[in-house]
Amino acid sequence: RLPAAPRVPGAIPAAPPSLPYFLSPMELLRLVIHKTSYFPVDATVDKFDGGHYVIGEPFTVSGSVGRDGYLYLLYLDGQGQLSVLFPRPGETNAVSANHRFLLPGAGASYRFHTATPPGTHRVKAIVTTRPLLFCSVPMWQQGSLPPDVQSQGLRMPPTQKAKFKSVLAHYGSGEPLSGNEFRAASPHAYLGDFGQDEVAFYVGPTSASDGIGEP
């Protein structure tokens, strides 16, 4: 699991925690690559860490959190493509401490599916003590695989977009990010306490052992 973060003094947002915080692209990038937590978050997929899926196979995400907050699930492949799995527009994403969650829930009108390209993919669960608004990442499209970030277009200048994707590809490959300038700035400075966990799994074109899931 991700290491506990030290208590960091800093400029916590003065706005009431109930008001959404609008994440800039670089703030989102720092949040994704920062591997620290201020309270426990446990998340996994139905085939667990290291599981094998076929491209397009459905999966679920379950877990628990150690503090009341707002849950966000991000999908990241090894080439720097990122999309928001949960919440969808209009969905409630408040979670309670020590209560398990399962997504998509019973009766949901959608499912999560693994995406292209083949390789190591990750789901990152982030829990914040104030709601967030994402300014640059495409949302999950109902009835389809996660959108290609390049074709959807990140709402940022081309140079910044290239840097964003390059850093996420480096992070998604599992290689260390030592020396990267984005590691220095902790998201705690603008979010306050947050918790996170991630699960990594392999996505391939075929799977003799697992079979092909429903598209």
TITIVO-837145 format. One line per field, with one value per residue (C-alpha): residue in one letter; x, y, z. Coordinates in steps of 0.001 Angstrom, whole numbers, padded with zeros to 6 digits, m for minus. Each point is the difference from the previous one (the first is absolute). Layout:
% TITIVO-837145
code	[A, ...]
xx	[X, ...]
yy	[Y, ...]
zz	[Z, ...]
***
This chain:
% TITIVO-837145
code	[R, L, P, A, A, P, R, V, P, G, A, I, P, A, A, P, P, S, L, P, Y, F, L, S, P, M, E, L, L, R, L, V, I, H, K, T, S, Y, F, P, V, D, A, T, V, D, K, F, D, G, G, H, Y, V, I, G, E, P, F, T, V, S, G, S, V, G, R, D, G, Y, L, Y, L, L, Y, L, D, G, Q, G, Q, L, S, V, L, F, P, R, P, G, E, T, N, A, V, S, A, N, H, R, F, L, L, P, G, A, G, A, S, Y, R, F, H, T, A, T, P, P, G, T, H, R, V, K, A, I, V, T, T, R, P, L, L, F, C, S, V, P, M, W, Q, Q, G, S, L, P, P, D, V, Q, S, Q, G, L, R, M, P, P, T, Q, K, A, K, F, K, S, V, L, A, H, Y, G, S, G, E, P, L, S, G, N, E, F, R, A, A, S, P, H, A, Y, L, G, D, F, G, Q, D, E, V, A, F, Y, V, G, P, T, S, A, S, D, G, I, G, E, P]
xx	[000000, 001037, 002077, m001525, 000782, 001570, m002045, 001006, m000670, m001077, m002604, m003174, m002797, m001959, m003287, m002399, 000710, m003516, 000796, 001544, 003653, 000734, 003166, 002309, 001749, 003270, m001744, m001714, 003335, 001593, m002932, 000266, 003756, 000250, 000100, m000937, m003139, m001159, m002538, m000530, m001578, m000244, m001060, 000164, m001559, m001888, 003128, 002165, 003431, 001958, m003083, m000332, m002840, m000894, m000407, m003622, m000652, m002246, 001333, m001106, 001814, m000566, 001570, m000338, 001203, 001169, m001726, m003158, 000651, m000493, 001141, 001515, 001125, 002512, 000994, 003599, 001799, 003752, 000017, m001260, m003692, m002207, m003771, m002393, m001882, m002020, m001971, m001941, m001826, m002877, 001256, 000465, 003538, m000112, 001398, m000049, 002867, 000331, m002842, 000812, m000825, m000556, m000044, m001895, m002650, m002968, m002493, 002498, m000754, 003656, 003080, 003716, 002025, 003721, 001452, 002653, 002964, 001205, 002305, m000065, m003006, m000875, m003065, 000765, m002493, 000271, m002051, m000052, m001602, m001482, m001610, 002072, m000652, 002242, 000857, 002002, m000805, m002751, m002723, m000830, m002318, m003062, m000122, 003552, 003622, 001778, 000624, 003408, 001375, 001764, m003130, m002168, 002532, 001124, m000993, 003491, 002751, 001762, 003314, m001719, m002113, 003110, 001659, m003129, m000195, 003756, 000066, m003069, 001525, 003167, m002059, m002238, 003030, 000914, 003360, 001165, m000681, 003093, 001088, m003385, m001000, m003611, 000931, 001069, m003381, m002315, m003747, m000499, 000780, m003226, m002185, 000695, m000101, m000628, 000331, 000745, 000779, 000574, m000263, 001964, m001027, 000933, m002238, 000671, m001661, m000725, 000023, m000042, m000523, m002578, m001983, m001514, m002400, m003048, 000888]
yy	[000000, 003603, 001501, 002336, 003648, 002242, 002911, 002932, 003592, 002172, 002135, m002043, 001475, 002574, m000915, m002220, m003723, m000474, 002216, m001767, 000564, 000489, m001953, 001476, m002492, 000196, m000344, m003124, m001334, 000507, m001732, m003032, m000516, 000791, m003344, 001179, m000211, 001848, m002706, m003617, m000833, m003575, m000717, m003021, m001409, m003291, m001860, 001743, 001593, m001649, m001577, m000566, 001384, m000012, 003324, 001031, m002357, 001418, 000427, 001372, 002066, m000540, 001190, 002093, 003315, 001078, 003379, 001595, 001701, 000044, m002940, 000315, m002898, 000743, m002431, 000190, m002088, m000284, 002550, 002964, m000158, 000978, 000034, 000412, m003219, 001368, 002088, 000625, 003316, 000072, m002930, 000289, m000950, 000610, m002967, m000824, m001159, m003768, m000795, m002062, 001231, m001977, 001721, m000146, m000664, m002345, 001334, 002352, 000747, m000331, m002162, 000651, m001606, m000394, 002133, m000065, m000205, m003311, 000304, 000899, 002116, 001576, 001189, 002715, 000638, 003476, 001191, 003698, 001899, 002504, m000656, 000499, 001246, m001289, 002490, m002067, m003711, m001638, m001816, m003639, m000423, m002146, m003166, 000329, m000473, 002892, 002839, 000585, 003106, 001097, m000189, 001609, 002762, 001266, 003582, 001426, 001454, m002548, 000157, m000507, m002824, m001807, 000351, m001246, m003126, m000634, 000120, m002268, m002491, m000085, m000486, m002630, m002033, m000430, 001716, 002369, 003692, 001234, 003421, 000876, 003534, m000982, m002186, 002897, 001713, m001967, 000081, 000525, 003689, 000537, m002992, m000527, m003618, m002660, m003776, m002213, m003502, m001578, m003450, m001124, m002772, m001285, 000507, m002176, m000823, m003614, m002081, m003779, m000273, 002701, m000100, 002971, 002130, 001695, 003089]
zz	[000000, m000464, 002835, 002545, m000641, 002619, 001240, m002195, 001051, m002882, m001646, 000377, m002117, 001952, m001681, 001980, m000604, m001386, m002990, m003018, m000782, m003701, m000849, m002608, m002337, 001929, 003364, m001294, m001239, 003417, 001677, m002296, 000373, 003739, 001827, 003483, 002136, 003093, 000864, m001134, m003345, m001243, m003585, m002290, m003160, m000215, m001248, 002599, m000353, m002809, m001603, m003746, m002119, m003677, m001790, 000428, 002915, 002753, 003504, 003354, 002622, 003720, 003212, 003122, 001366, 003424, 000012, m001346, m003309, m003749, m002138, m003478, m002200, m002761, m002776, m001229, m002622, m000540, m002829, 001991, m000894, 002920, 000449, 002906, 000769, 002911, 000702, m003167, m000337, 002478, 002090, 003745, 001006, 003769, 001950, 003699, 002157, 000468, m002422, m003088, m003486, m003210, m003379, m002233, 002607, m000251, m002526, m001672, m003648, m000993, 000550, 000064, m002807, m000494, m002765, m002702, m000438, 001507, 002989, 003665, 000934, 003332, 001857, 002502, 002824, 001519, 002956, 000838, 002842, m002438, m003405, m003141, m003513, m002794, m002713, m002450, 000016, m002112, 001866, m000527, m002973, 000648, m002088, m001291, 000954, 001702, m002456, m001532, 001689, m003186, m002147, 002683, 000569, 003381, 000614, 000375, m002220, m002279, 001880, 003340, m001459, m001255, 003414, 001771, m002176, 000196, 003812, 000261, m002454, 002104, 003157, m001636, m001032, 003670, m000420, 002777, m000516, 001818, m001161, m001441, 000915, 000707, 002957, 002210, 000351, 002289, m000748, 003743, m000516, m001957, 000983, 003674, 001189, m002661, m000270, m002954, m001192, m003393, m001530, m003052, m002388, m003454, m003027, m003050, m003320, 001053, 003156, m000062, 003759, 000610, m003225, m001696, 001996, m001366, m002059]
***
